[in-house]
Amino acid sequence: MDVLLIIVVLLFSIVVHEVAHAWQARREGDDTADRLGRITLNPIPHLDPIGSFIVPALLYLSGSGFLFGWAKPVPVNPANYREYVAGDIRVSMAGIVSNVGLAVLSTLLLAVLVKADAVFGPFGAAYDTAYTALHYGILINLVLAFFNLLPIPPLDGSHVMAHLLPQRFAHQYRQFGQWGVLALMGILYLVPGAFSIVLWPVLFLRGLADWFVRLWI
C-alpha cells in the first residue's frame, strides 16, 4: 500500500508542477504549452517513462531514503514573454511554488485529519491511508521544491542562475542541461554527504510540519 501511495502522490505532485509552469507561461504571454494540452491534471500528457517511473522506482528500491522524479518538460517559447527575463524566472519558479503550496496544503489537511480523529474517534483504515498519503504529500513536495531549486541545468533554479551570469557564459551553462541530470545523480551517489546537504532544508521543514500537526492532537 505504501508503494502505491508514493506513486500516486509523486505523480500528482509532478503533474501539478508541470501544469504550474504551463499556466504561468500563458500568463506571461506564451500559449505554446496551452495549445499542446499541457494545462491539464490528466497525467498522461505529462508523464516521462524514465523520470516518472524508472528513476523513482530505482530510488525507492535502493533504500536511499531519497525520492525524486520528473515529468516531460513543458514546451515554452520565452520569446513570447512580455518580459523575457522576469517572465522566464517566474515561469521556472512556478513549479517550485506549486510544490511548496502542496506541502503546506498537505500539512493543513493532516492537522484537520488528526483533530477530527481526536474529536470524533478513530476512522479505521481510511484514516490510516489518508494520514500516510498526506505525510508523503509533505515530504515528496518538499523534496521536489528544494531539489528543483538547485542551480544545475535543466532544473528550475538554473534559469535564475543563467540570468545572473555574463551572456558569454550563460549559453554554455544552459547547454550543460543535456548532461545535468546525469551529473547530478552522480554527485548525489558518489560525493559523501551530498544527500544530507540537499535534504537538510527538507528535513527541517518536515520537522516544522510535524510540530504543527502535533499541536492539534
C-alpha positions as CSV (number, residue, x, y, z in Angstrom):
1,M,0.0,0.0,0.0
2,D,2.8,2.4,0.8
3,V,4.4,1.9,-2.6
4,L,1.0,2.7,-4.3
5,L,0.5,5.8,-2.2
6,I,4.0,7.0,-3.0
7,I,3.4,6.5,-6.7
8,V,0.1,8.3,-6.6
9,V,1.4,11.3,-4.6
10,L,4.6,11.6,-6.6
11,L,2.8,11.5,-10.0
12,F,0.2,14.0,-8.8
13,S,2.9,16.3,-7.5
14,I,5.0,16.3,-10.6
15,V,1.9,16.8,-12.8
16,V,0.9,19.9,-10.7
17,H,4.5,21.1,-11.0
18,E,4.4,21.0,-14.8
19,V,0.9,22.5,-15.0
20,A,2.1,25.4,-13.0
21,H,4.9,26.0,-15.5
22,A,2.4,25.9,-18.4
23,W,-0.2,28.1,-16.6
24,Q,2.4,30.7,-15.7
25,A,3.8,30.7,-19.3
26,R,0.3,31.5,-20.6
27,R,0.1,34.4,-18.1
28,E,3.4,35.7,-19.4
29,G,2.1,35.7,-23.0
30,D,3.2,32.3,-24.3
31,D,0.4,29.9,-25.1
32,T,2.6,27.1,-26.5
33,A,2.0,24.7,-23.7
34,D,-1.7,25.5,-23.6
35,R,-2.1,24.7,-27.3
36,L,-0.4,21.4,-26.8
37,G,-2.8,20.4,-24.0
38,R,-0.3,20.7,-21.1
39,I,-2.6,22.7,-18.8
40,T,-4.4,19.7,-17.5
41,L,-4.3,17.4,-14.5
42,N,-4.6,14.4,-16.7
43,P,-1.2,12.8,-16.1
44,I,-0.9,11.1,-19.5
45,P,0.4,14.1,-21.5
46,H,2.9,14.9,-18.7
47,L,4.5,11.5,-17.9
48,D,8.0,10.6,-18.8
49,P,8.9,6.9,-18.7
50,I,12.3,7.4,-17.1
51,G,11.6,10.4,-14.8
52,S,8.1,9.4,-13.8
53,F,8.6,5.7,-13.3
54,I,12.0,4.2,-13.6
55,V,14.1,6.7,-11.6
56,P,11.6,6.9,-8.7
57,A,11.3,3.1,-8.6
58,L,15.1,2.6,-8.5
59,L,15.5,5.2,-5.8
60,Y,12.7,3.6,-3.7
61,L,14.0,0.0,-4.2
62,S,17.6,1.1,-3.4
63,G,16.5,2.2,0.1
64,S,18.3,5.5,-0.3
65,G,15.7,7.4,1.6
66,F,15.6,10.0,-1.3
67,L,12.7,10.1,-3.7
68,F,12.7,12.2,-6.8
69,G,11.2,12.2,-10.3
70,W,10.2,14.4,-13.2
71,A,7.7,14.7,-16.0
72,K,8.1,15.8,-19.6
73,P,9.4,19.3,-19.7
74,V,6.7,21.8,-20.6
75,P,7.4,23.3,-24.1
76,V,7.6,27.1,-23.8
77,N,8.8,29.9,-26.0
78,P,10.4,32.6,-23.9
79,A,10.5,34.9,-26.9
80,N,6.7,35.3,-26.4
81,Y,7.0,36.5,-22.9
82,R,6.1,40.2,-22.3
83,E,9.2,40.5,-20.1
84,Y,11.8,38.0,-21.1
85,V,14.0,37.8,-18.0
86,A,11.3,38.3,-15.4
87,G,8.9,36.1,-17.3
88,D,11.5,33.3,-17.6
89,I,12.2,33.4,-13.9
90,R,8.5,33.4,-12.9
91,V,7.7,30.5,-15.2
92,S,10.6,28.5,-13.9
93,M,9.7,29.2,-10.2
94,A,6.0,28.5,-10.7
95,G,6.6,24.7,-10.4
96,I,8.6,25.2,-7.2
97,V,5.9,27.4,-5.7
98,S,3.2,24.8,-6.6
99,N,5.1,22.1,-4.7
100,V,5.6,24.3,-1.7
101,G,1.9,25.1,-1.8
102,L,1.0,21.4,-2.0
103,A,3.3,20.7,1.0
104,V,1.5,23.5,3.0
105,L,-1.9,22.2,1.9
106,S,-0.9,18.6,2.9
107,T,0.2,19.9,6.3
108,L,-3.1,21.8,6.9
109,L,-5.2,18.8,5.8
110,L,-3.2,16.5,8.0
111,A,-3.8,18.8,11.0
112,V,-7.5,18.7,10.3
113,L,-7.5,15.0,9.9
114,V,-5.7,14.5,13.2
115,K,-8.0,16.9,15.0
116,A,-11.1,15.1,13.6
117,D,-9.7,11.8,14.7
118,A,-9.2,13.2,18.2
119,V,-12.7,14.7,18.5
120,F,-14.8,12.1,16.7
121,G,-12.9,8.9,17.3
122,P,-10.9,6.6,15.1
123,F,-11.9,6.3,11.4
124,G,-10.1,3.0,10.8
125,A,-8.3,2.1,7.6
126,A,-9.5,5.2,5.8
127,Y,-7.8,7.4,8.4
128,D,-4.5,5.4,8.1
129,T,-4.5,5.7,4.3
130,A,-5.2,9.4,4.4
131,Y,-2.7,10.0,7.2
132,T,0.1,8.2,5.3
133,A,-0.8,9.9,1.9
134,L,-0.7,13.4,3.5
135,H,2.7,12.6,5.2
136,Y,4.1,11.6,1.8
137,G,2.5,14.7,0.3
138,I,4.5,16.9,2.6
139,L,7.8,15.0,2.1
140,I,7.6,14.5,-1.6
141,N,6.6,18.1,-2.4
142,L,9.4,19.5,-0.2
143,V,11.9,17.3,-2.0
144,L,10.6,18.3,-5.4
145,A,10.7,22.0,-4.4
146,F,14.2,22.1,-3.0
147,F,15.7,19.7,-5.5
148,N,14.5,21.9,-8.3
149,L,16.0,24.9,-6.7
150,L,19.5,23.6,-7.3
151,P,21.2,25.7,-9.9
152,I,22.1,22.8,-12.2
153,P,20.6,22.8,-15.7
154,P,17.9,21.8,-16.6
155,L,16.5,22.2,-13.0
156,D,14.3,25.2,-12.4
157,G,16.9,27.0,-10.3
158,S,19.3,27.1,-13.2
159,H,17.0,29.6,-15.0
160,V,17.6,32.1,-12.3
161,M,21.4,31.4,-12.3
162,A,21.6,31.8,-16.1
163,H,20.3,35.3,-15.9
164,L,22.9,36.2,-13.3
165,L,25.8,35.0,-15.5
166,P,27.5,37.1,-18.1
167,Q,26.0,36.3,-21.5
168,R,29.1,34.6,-22.9
169,F,28.9,32.0,-20.1
170,A,25.1,31.7,-19.9
171,H,24.8,29.9,-23.2
172,Q,27.4,27.3,-22.3
173,Y,25.7,26.9,-18.9
174,R,22.3,26.2,-20.4
175,Q,23.8,23.7,-22.9
176,F,25.1,21.7,-19.9
177,G,21.5,20.8,-19.3
178,Q,21.7,17.8,-21.6
179,W,24.1,16.2,-19.1
180,G,22.9,18.0,-15.9
181,V,20.6,15.3,-14.5
182,L,23.2,12.5,-15.0
183,A,25.9,14.7,-13.4
184,L,23.6,15.5,-10.5
185,M,22.7,11.8,-9.9
186,G,26.4,11.0,-10.0
187,I,27.2,13.7,-7.4
188,L,24.4,12.5,-5.1
189,Y,25.6,9.0,-5.2
190,L,29.4,9.4,-5.3
191,V,30.0,12.5,-3.1
192,P,29.8,11.7,0.7
193,G,27.3,13.9,2.4
194,A,25.7,15.2,-0.8
195,F,22.3,13.7,0.2
196,S,22.4,15.3,3.6
197,I,23.1,18.8,2.1
198,V,20.2,18.5,-0.3
199,L,17.8,17.0,2.3
200,W,18.7,19.3,5.2
201,P,16.1,22.0,4.4
202,V,13.6,19.3,3.5
203,L,14.0,17.5,6.9
204,F,14.0,20.8,8.8
205,L,10.7,22.0,7.2
206,R,9.2,18.5,7.5
207,G,10.0,18.7,11.2
208,L,8.2,22.0,11.4
209,A,5.2,20.5,9.7
210,D,5.2,17.6,12.2
211,W,5.4,20.1,15.1
212,F,2.4,22.0,13.7
213,V,0.3,18.8,13.3
214,R,1.1,17.7,16.8
215,L,-0.4,21.0,18.1
216,W,-3.8,19.7,17.0
217,I,-3.7,16.3,18.8
